[in-house]
Amino acid sequence: MKILFVYPPARDMSIPPLGIGYLCSVLRKNGHEPEVLDLTANPLSEEELSGLIDGFGKYDCIGISAIITAYNFVKSFSLKVKLKFHNMPIIVGNAISNACPETLLKASQVNIVVVDEGELTLKELMDNIKSPGNLSNIKGILYKDKDGRIHKTEPRERIKDLDSLPYPAWDLLNIPVYMKNSGLYLDKGIKTGWFSAVRGCPFSCGFCSRPFGQRITCRSANSLINEILEFKKIYGSSHVCMVDDEFMANMSLARDFAKSLLDRKVNITWKANGRVNFVDEGLFKLMKRSGCVTLAYGLESGSQKILDNMNKSATVKQARDAIKITRRAGINMSTPFMFGYIGEDEHTANETADFIKEMKLETTSLFFTTPYPGTSLYDWAKKNNRIKYDEDTYLSLLGNNAEKFLVNLTDMTDEEYLKLKSDVEKRMKRSLPFKIKVDKYFIKKIYYIKARISLYGFNWIIKKIIKKVRGFSKSRK
């Protein structure tokens, strides 16, 4: 069977769609023929996309891997496909399938939604794609029958042995494009590779939907390193990005990984996501020796009241200790924060600003808190009339990456809310140490410009200058 995977347009071109890569490799192993249309790495105009859709008749089905902010794309794209090929099965997976499966099926031309891990489920779907009567026997899906009624099957059992999965089909992903848009390439011209080792999260933060559930499953350190070495041989990468939200949730894996990198003399640098209650100074020093250069902590707030409201299962003291220990180990950090959670006010916002200043963090902007379907925060917002739209309309209004103010969860007016956020961010910028300001606003900008010139030539910088001049001229009129 031939399947086309579609990856919707997105602003972030720094991480390739590894999930699609895994699905493609599993389907290939079972005799199917996957292809990938990546609209993030290769953006197309509406006219160009319509022209491609005209040729979709050669496929047996279409698969779309989407996060929740791609809701509008999934609706419009599935409609365009169905107008040309009425009987073409359309399957959707990734985070959107956990957040709003029934709404998606009701409001779009999508036929089947795959929930949670898709490797085993999609294999069964492809084996039965010409026999819709068999869908009721496939675990882990929601689907529409010929009369438009929605059915939900039994949950799919989690994959216990992640080492048994083949490596992602890198040849079907546009790896060079993502390499040239990765953070370290833009900063210093370093080539990155991306890997996954952990699925699941044991916590219950109110703003998160936990796509793989609460049970943690992990690969072995040697399996992970073998994949890194294979990728390095093909693409010449020297830096590794662990994409998992909770890589440090299994500290024995982190220890085995760091130790194995040293034992096998693997010469790379690497980064991962951490959590402030999974901290060990001895482990961090071992990780540093093995090449770990950055840990990302989702600190979210410097106010204990807000952390408790989030059900974050972490404390401000743990955050403070984690930062100190990470610095002593010589590892850099990224530390995103949120603004506007339930209970946020001037006092809690200033607690966050005080914490950032005290710990000398580089953070100068705060993400809007946005309730996404499938989370307890969304349920609270609906119950308390903070979201006044039906789910289909609300999903169509969502912006990318929490950069859009959509819902006020606080007791402030919208004007007070936006002013407080702006005031706190200005204060955070003023309090940045001089050395960090130089690095953040000068040195990194130089690397960024050099990387963009190497990607797009001097025409890129000329166009940027012309755009700036035109913008300045308009503002003067």
Secondary structure per residue as TSV (DSSP state, phi and psi in degrees):
chain	resnum	aa	ss	phi	psi
A	1	M	-	360.0	144.8
A	2	K	E	-105.9	126.8
A	3	I	E	-126.2	137.5
A	4	L	E	-105.0	119.7
A	5	F	E	-89.9	133.5
A	6	V	E	-116.9	127.2
A	7	Y	E	-108.6	116.0
A	8	P	-	-63.5	161.8
A	9	P	-	-62.2	138.9
A	10	A	-	-145.6	157.2
A	11	R	S	-74.3	-30.9
A	12	D	-	-89.2	110.7
A	13	M	-	-104.8	25.3
A	14	S	S	-98.5	-11.1
A	15	I	S	-135.7	122.1
A	16	P	-	-72.1	162.3
A	17	P	-	-76.7	80.8
A	18	L	H	-59.2	-34.7
A	19	G	H	-58.1	-43.8
A	20	I	H	-62.4	-39.4
A	21	G	H	-59.4	-43.4
A	22	Y	H	-64.7	-44.1
A	23	L	H	-61.3	-41.9
A	24	C	H	-63.6	-42.4
A	25	S	H	-67.1	-38.4
A	26	V	H	-65.7	-43.4
A	27	L	H	-67.1	-40.2
A	28	R	H	-58.0	-44.3
A	29	K	H	-59.4	-26.2
A	30	N	T	-103.8	19.1
A	31	G	T	88.7	6.4
A	32	H	-	-92.5	169.0
A	33	E	E	-121.4	89.8
A	34	P	E	-85.5	148.2
A	35	E	E	-132.8	162.9
A	36	V	E	-129.6	131.3
A	37	L	E	-112.4	102.0
A	38	D	E	-99.8	103.4
A	39	L	T	-86.1	-0.9
A	40	T	T	-87.3	-49.8
A	41	A	T	-71.1	-31.4
A	42	N	S	-130.8	76.9
A	43	P	-	-61.6	143.5
A	44	L	-	-125.7	151.0
A	45	S	-	-73.8	166.2
A	46	E	H	-57.7	-40.6
A	47	E	H	-65.9	-43.5
A	48	E	H	-64.2	-41.6
A	49	L	H	-65.2	-41.4
A	50	S	H	-61.6	-37.8
A	51	G	H	-63.9	-38.9
A	52	L	H	-66.8	-41.6
A	53	I	H	-59.2	-32.3
A	54	D	T	-56.6	-26.5
A	55	G	T	-96.7	9.8
A	56	F	G	-73.0	-6.5
A	57	G	G	-62.6	-17.2
A	58	K	G	-77.6	-10.0
A	59	Y	-	-96.5	152.7
A	60	D	S	-87.1	-23.6
A	61	C	E	-164.5	165.1
A	62	I	E	-117.9	134.0
A	63	G	E	-116.6	135.1
A	64	I	E	-119.6	125.6
A	65	S	E	-104.8	112.8
A	66	A	-	-139.2	146.1
A	67	I	-	-91.4	174.3
A	68	I	G	-66.7	-28.6
A	69	T	G	-74.9	-3.9
A	70	A	G	-95.3	15.2
A	71	Y	H	-55.7	-47.1
A	72	N	H	-62.1	-40.0
A	73	F	H	-62.2	-46.1
A	74	V	H	-58.6	-42.7
A	75	K	H	-63.8	-50.8
A	76	S	H	-69.4	-40.7
A	77	F	H	-66.7	-44.5
A	78	S	H	-63.5	-35.1
A	79	L	H	-65.2	-44.0
A	80	K	H	-61.2	-40.6
A	81	V	H	-65.1	-45.8
A	82	K	H	-67.1	-30.8
A	83	L	H	-64.6	-30.1
A	84	K	H	-90.1	-39.8
A	85	F	-	-133.3	86.6
A	86	H	T	-58.8	-33.8
A	87	N	T	-97.0	8.5
A	88	M	-	-72.2	118.4
A	89	P	-	-67.2	133.7
A	90	I	E	-119.3	123.4
A	91	I	E	-114.3	138.0
A	92	V	E	-124.8	138.6
A	93	G	E	-141.5	-169.9
A	94	N	S	85.6	-165.6
A	95	A	H	-60.5	-31.5
A	96	I	H	-62.2	-28.7
A	97	S	H	-73.2	-24.9
A	98	N	H	-84.1	-29.0
A	99	A	H	-79.3	-44.6
A	100	C	-	-148.9	53.3
A	101	P	H	-61.6	-43.5
A	102	E	H	-71.3	-42.5
A	103	T	H	-60.1	-42.6
A	104	L	H	-61.4	-44.4
A	105	L	H	-65.6	-39.6
A	106	K	H	-70.4	-38.3
A	107	A	H	-97.2	-3.5
A	108	S	S	-131.9	-179.1
A	109	Q	S	-92.8	11.4
A	110	V	-	-66.8	139.5
A	111	N	-	-96.4	-38.2
A	112	I	E	-138.2	137.1
A	113	V	E	-116.9	127.8
A	114	V	E	-97.6	124.1
A	115	V	-	-100.2	136.4
A	116	D	S	62.3	-145.3
A	117	E	-	-59.0	134.4
A	118	G	-	-107.2	-9.9
A	119	E	H	-59.6	-51.7
A	120	L	H	-73.6	-38.5
A	121	T	H	-64.0	-45.4
A	122	L	H	-67.6	-34.5
A	123	K	H	-58.6	-46.5
A	124	E	H	-65.2	-39.1
A	125	L	H	-61.7	-44.6
A	126	M	H	-65.3	-34.5
A	127	D	H	-68.4	-20.0
A	128	N	T	-122.6	14.8
A	129	I	T	-64.5	-24.3
A	130	K	T	-90.8	1.8
A	131	S	-	-128.5	74.8
A	132	P	G	-58.9	-20.2
A	133	G	G	-67.4	-16.2
A	134	N	G	-89.4	-4.9
A	135	L	G	-60.0	-32.0
A	136	S	G	-64.1	-18.2
A	137	N	G	-94.1	-1.5
A	138	I	S	-97.9	120.5
A	139	K	S	-74.2	150.9
A	140	G	S	83.9	26.7
A	141	I	E	-136.6	161.1
A	142	L	E	-120.9	142.8
A	143	Y	E	-149.8	159.2
A	144	K	E	-100.3	135.5
A	145	D	-	-85.0	-177.2
A	146	K	T	-64.9	-19.3
A	147	D	T	-95.5	4.5
A	148	G	S	85.4	3.8
A	149	R	-	-77.3	142.6
A	150	I	E	-97.6	134.0
A	151	H	E	-124.7	144.0
A	152	K	E	-119.9	128.5
A	153	T	-	-93.4	177.4
A	154	E	-	-61.8	150.5
A	155	P	-	-62.4	147.8
A	156	R	-	-81.9	136.4
A	157	E	-	-66.3	144.0
A	158	R	-	-66.7	150.6
A	159	I	-	-74.6	119.2
A	160	K	S	-82.4	-36.7
A	161	D	-	-109.1	91.1
A	162	L	G	-67.7	-22.3
A	163	D	G	-65.0	-20.3
A	164	S	G	-76.0	-14.9
A	165	L	S	-75.4	139.0
A	166	P	-	-69.2	160.8
A	167	Y	-	-61.9	152.5
A	168	P	-	-57.1	151.2
A	169	A	-	-78.4	78.3
A	170	W	G	-58.8	-32.2
A	171	D	G	-65.0	-19.2
A	172	L	G	-92.5	-8.1
A	173	L	S	-103.8	145.9
A	174	N	-	-84.6	71.7
A	175	I	H	-57.4	-44.5
A	176	P	H	-58.5	-36.9
A	177	V	H	-64.1	-44.9
A	178	Y	H	-68.0	-36.7
A	179	M	H	-57.8	-44.2
A	180	K	T	-76.5	-5.4
A	181	N	T	-114.5	6.6
A	182	S	S	-74.8	153.5
A	183	G	H	-55.2	-46.7
A	184	L	H	-72.1	-28.0
A	185	Y	H	-67.5	-43.9
A	186	L	H	-66.8	-31.4
A	187	D	H	-81.2	-44.3
A	188	K	H	-141.1	8.6
A	189	G	-	74.5	22.1
A	190	I	-	-91.4	134.1
A	191	K	-	-84.3	130.1
A	192	T	E	-107.4	147.4
A	193	G	E	-120.0	154.1
A	194	W	E	-122.9	137.0
A	195	F	E	-144.5	154.4
A	196	S	-	-126.6	134.3
A	197	A	-	-132.0	-15.5
A	198	V	E	-132.8	134.1
A	199	R	E	-124.3	141.5
A	200	G	-	100.5	162.8
A	201	C	-	-148.6	127.0
A	202	P	S	-79.5	-1.4
A	203	F	-	-102.5	171.3
A	204	S	-	-133.4	52.1
A	205	C	-	-60.4	138.9
A	206	G	T	-64.7	-25.5
A	207	F	T	-93.2	1.0
A	208	C	-	-118.3	145.8
A	209	S	-	-101.5	-3.0
A	210	R	-	46.2	75.2
A	211	P	T	-60.3	-27.6
A	212	F	T	-103.8	11.6
A	213	G	-	82.8	-174.0
A	214	Q	S	-91.4	-15.2
A	215	R	S	-83.7	129.3
A	216	I	-	-85.3	130.5
A	217	T	E	-124.1	144.0
A	218	C	E	-135.9	152.1
A	219	R	-	-82.0	167.3
A	220	S	-	-83.3	155.3
A	221	A	H	-62.3	-41.0
A	222	N	H	-68.3	-37.2
A	223	S	H	-61.1	-43.5
A	224	L	H	-63.2	-44.6
A	225	I	H	-67.2	-37.7
A	226	N	H	-59.4	-40.6
A	227	E	H	-67.2	-41.4
A	228	I	H	-59.9	-43.6
A	229	L	H	-66.6	-37.4
A	230	E	H	-65.9	-43.6
A	231	F	H	-63.7	-43.0
A	232	K	H	-60.8	-39.9
A	233	K	H	-64.3	-36.8
A	234	I	H	-80.8	-44.2
A	235	Y	H	-111.0	-4.9
A	236	G	-	70.7	28.9
A	237	S	-	-74.5	150.2
A	238	S	-	-126.0	-0.9
A	239	H	E	-132.8	142.4
A	240	V	E	-117.5	130.9
A	241	C	E	-111.7	114.8
A	242	M	E	-82.9	115.9
A	243	V	-	-85.1	-7.6
A	244	D	-	-70.2	140.9
A	245	D	T	-63.6	-32.0
A	246	E	T	-127.2	50.6
A	247	F	G	-58.8	-37.1
A	248	M	G	-84.1	-0.1
A	249	A	G	-65.6	-26.3
A	250	N	S	-110.6	91.9
A	251	M	H	-68.8	-23.6
A	252	S	H	-69.3	-34.9
A	253	L	H	-64.7	-45.0
A	254	A	H	-59.3	-40.9
A	255	R	H	-66.8	-46.2
A	256	D	H	-62.0	-39.6
A	257	F	H	-63.7	-48.9
A	258	A	H	-62.9	-44.1
A	259	K	H	-64.6	-42.0
A	260	S	H	-67.4	-36.1
A	261	L	H	-59.4	-42.1
A	262	L	H	-70.6	-45.4
A	263	D	H	-62.0	-37.4
A	264	R	T	-92.1	3.1
A	265	K	T	54.4	47.8
A	266	V	-	-86.7	117.4
A	267	N	-	-93.2	88.2
A	268	I	-	-141.6	165.0
A	269	T	E	-108.7	158.6
A	270	W	E	-152.1	158.3
A	271	K	E	-134.4	158.4
A	272	A	E	-154.9	168.7
A	273	N	E	-91.3	135.0
A	274	G	E	-116.9	-176.9
A	275	R	-	-145.3	142.3
A	276	V	T	-69.3	-15.6
A	277	N	T	-101.0	13.8
A	278	F	S	-123.1	75.8
A	279	V	-	-132.3	133.1
A	280	D	-	-149.3	118.0
A	281	E	H	-63.3	-40.2
A	282	G	H	-62.4	-42.8
A	283	L	H	-63.3	-42.8
A	284	F	H	-64.1	-37.6
A	285	K	H	-67.2	-36.6
A	286	L	H	-64.1	-44.3
A	287	M	H	-60.2	-41.8
A	288	K	H	-59.9	-44.8
A	289	R	H	-63.4	-29.7
A	290	S	H	-82.6	-6.3
A	291	G	T	117.8	1.5
A	292	C	E	-67.1	124.7
A	293	V	E	-113.3	-22.1
A	294	T	E	-146.5	137.0
A	295	L	E	-119.7	135.0
A	296	A	E	-103.0	124.8
A	297	Y	E	-113.0	122.1
A	298	G	-	-80.1	82.4
A	299	L	-	-72.7	-35.9
A	300	E	B	71.1	-43.8
A	301	S	-	-159.0	152.6
A	302	G	S	-99.6	10.6
A	303	S	-	-109.8	125.2
A	304	Q	H	-64.4	-34.4
A	305	K	H	-58.1	-45.4
A	306	I	H	-69.9	-41.5
A	307	L	H	-58.7	-40.6
A	308	D	H	-66.8	-41.3
A	309	N	H	-61.8	-32.8
A	310	M	T	-74.9	-12.2
A	311	N	T	58.5	43.0
A	312	K	-	-74.5	-18.0
A	313	S	-	54.9	42.6
A	314	A	-	-152.2	158.9
A	315	T	-	-121.5	160.8
A	316	V	H	-62.3	-37.9
A	317	K	H	-62.1	-42.3
A	318	Q	H	-61.9	-39.5
A	319	A	H	-63.0	-44.8
A	320	R	H	-61.4	-45.5
A	321	D	H	-65.3	-40.9
A	322	A	H	-61.9	-41.4
A	323	I	H	-63.3	-45.4
A	324	K	H	-63.2	-44.8
A	325	I	H	-66.2	-41.2
A	326	T	H	-62.9	-41.5
A	327	R	H	-66.0	-41.3
A	328	R	H	-62.7	-31.1
A	329	A	T	-77.0	-10.8
A	330	G	T	83.6	22.5
A	331	I	-	-104.2	134.1
A	332	N	E	-74.1	167.2
A	333	M	E	-137.9	150.1
A	334	S	E	-118.0	141.6
A	335	T	-	-140.3	79.7
A	336	P	-	-70.3	149.0
A	337	F	B	-129.9	154.4
A	338	M	E	-109.3	160.3
A	339	F	E	-135.4	140.0
A	340	G	-	94.4	20.4
A	341	Y	-	-71.1	168.0
A	342	I	T	-51.8	126.5
A	343	G	T	92.2	-4.3
A	344	E	-	-64.2	137.0
A	345	D	-	-151.2	-173.4
A	346	E	H	-60.4	-39.0
A	347	H	H	-65.2	-48.4
A	348	T	H	-67.8	-37.8
A	349	A	H	-64.1	-39.3
A	350	N	H	-71.6	-29.5
A	351	E	H	-61.1	-41.0
A	352	T	H	-64.4	-46.8
A	353	A	H	-61.5	-40.6
A	354	D	H	-62.5	-42.2
A	355	F	H	-64.0	-44.3
A	356	I	H	-61.8	-41.7
A	357	K	H	-67.0	-46.5
A	358	E	H	-57.2	-42.7
A	359	M	T	-89.4	2.2
A	360	K	T	53.3	50.6
A	361	L	-	-87.8	156.6
A	362	E	-	-82.0	-8.3
A	363	T	-	-59.9	128.6
A	364	T	-	-129.5	1.8
A	365	S	-	-140.9	153.7
A	366	L	-	-118.2	139.7
A	367	F	E	-83.1	136.5
A	368	F	E	-61.3	139.4
A	369	T	-	-79.5	120.9
A	370	T	-	-122.3	123.7
A	371	P	-	-77.6	122.6
A	372	Y	-	-105.1	139.9
A	373	P	T	-52.3	145.9
A	374	G	T	92.6	-0.5
A	375	T	S	-116.2	157.3
A	376	S	H	-67.8	-26.8
A	377	L	H	-64.5	-41.5
A	378	Y	H	-63.8	-42.8
A	379	D	H	-60.4	-41.4
A	380	W	H	-63.5	-44.7
A	381	A	H	-64.0	-37.8
A	382	K	H	-68.9	-44.7
A	383	K	H	-63.2	-35.4
A	384	N	T	-97.2	16.3
A	385	N	T	61.0	29.4
A	386	R	-	-83.8	-23.4
A	387	I	-	-109.4	116.0
A	388	K	-	-103.7	11.0
A	389	Y	S	-109.7	159.2
A	390	D	-	-70.6	164.2
A	391	E	H	-63.7	-38.8
A	392	D	H	-61.5	-46.3
A	393	T	H	-64.9	-44.2
A	394	Y	H	-60.4	-45.1
A	395	L	H	-61.9	-34.2
A	396	S	H	-70.6	-17.5
A	397	L	H	-92.6	-10.6
A	398	L	-	-64.4	137.8
A	399	G	-	-96.9	-175.5
A	400	N	S	-92.3	138.1
A	401	N	T	57.7	36.3
A	402	A	T	55.5	31.3
A	403	E	-	-98.0	3.5
A	404	K	S	-121.4	131.5
A	405	F	-	-82.3	115.6
A	406	L	-	-123.1	-38.7
A	407	V	-	-133.5	130.4
A	408	N	-	-96.8	110.2
A	409	L	-	-95.1	-0.8
A	410	T	S	-99.0	-178.6
A	411	D	S	-94.1	5.0
A	412	M	S	-81.8	157.5
A	413	T	-	-71.3	164.4
A	414	D	H	-59.4	-39.8
A	415	E	H	-65.0	-44.6
A	416	E	H	-62.9	-41.3
A	417	Y	H	-58.6	-53.3
A	418	L	H	-67.3	-37.1
A	419	K	H	-66.6	-43.5
A	420	L	H	-62.0	-44.1
A	421	K	H	-59.5	-46.2
A	422	S	H	-62.6	-44.1
A	423	D	H	-63.2	-42.6
A	424	V	H	-66.8	-40.4
A	425	E	H	-66.1	-38.8
A	426	K	H	-62.3	-41.6
A	427	R	H	-63.3	-40.8
A	428	M	H	-62.3	-40.5
A	429	K	H	-66.8	-40.1
A	430	R	H	-64.6	-32.6
A	431	S	T	-86.8	-1.0
A	432	L	S	-61.9	132.1
A	433	P	-	-59.4	149.2
A	434	F	H	-57.1	-42.9
A	435	K	H	-60.3	-40.4
A	436	I	H	-68.7	-38.5
A	437	K	H	-60.5	-43.1
A	438	V	H	-62.1	-46.1
A	439	D	I	-66.1	-43.5
A	440	K	I	-72.3	-43.4
A	441	Y	I	-103.1	-9.3
A	442	F	I	-121.9	-62.2
A	443	I	I	-63.5	-47.8
A	444	K	H	-65.7	-32.4
A	445	K	H	-64.7	-39.1
A	446	I	H	-63.8	-46.9
A	447	Y	H	-60.4	-41.7
A	448	Y	H	-61.1	-46.2
A	449	I	H	-63.8	-42.9
A	450	K	H	-61.1	-41.6
A	451	A	H	-66.7	-40.6
A	452	R	H	-66.6	-37.4
A	453	I	H	-65.0	-39.9
A	454	S	H	-66.7	-29.3
A	455	L	H	-78.2	-47.6
A	456	Y	H	-117.5	-0.5
A	457	G	-	80.8	178.2
A	458	F	H	-68.6	-19.0
A	459	N	H	-58.5	-32.2
A	460	W	H	-61.3	-47.9
A	461	I	H	-71.8	-31.6
A	462	I	H	-64.7	-43.2
A	463	K	H	-63.3	-39.3
A	464	K	H	-63.4	-42.4
A	465	I	H	-64.6	-44.6
A	466	I	H	-60.5	-42.7
A	467	K	H	-62.1	-42.2
A	468	K	H	-64.1	-43.2
A	469	V	H	-63.5	-43.6
A	470	R	H	-62.6	-41.5
A	471	G	H	-63.8	-40.5
A	472	F	H	-64.7	-41.6
A	473	S	H	-63.6	-41.3
A	474	K	H	-63.7	-39.7
A	475	S	H	-68.5	-23.5
A	476	R	H	-81.5	-18.9
A	477	K	-	-80.3	360.0
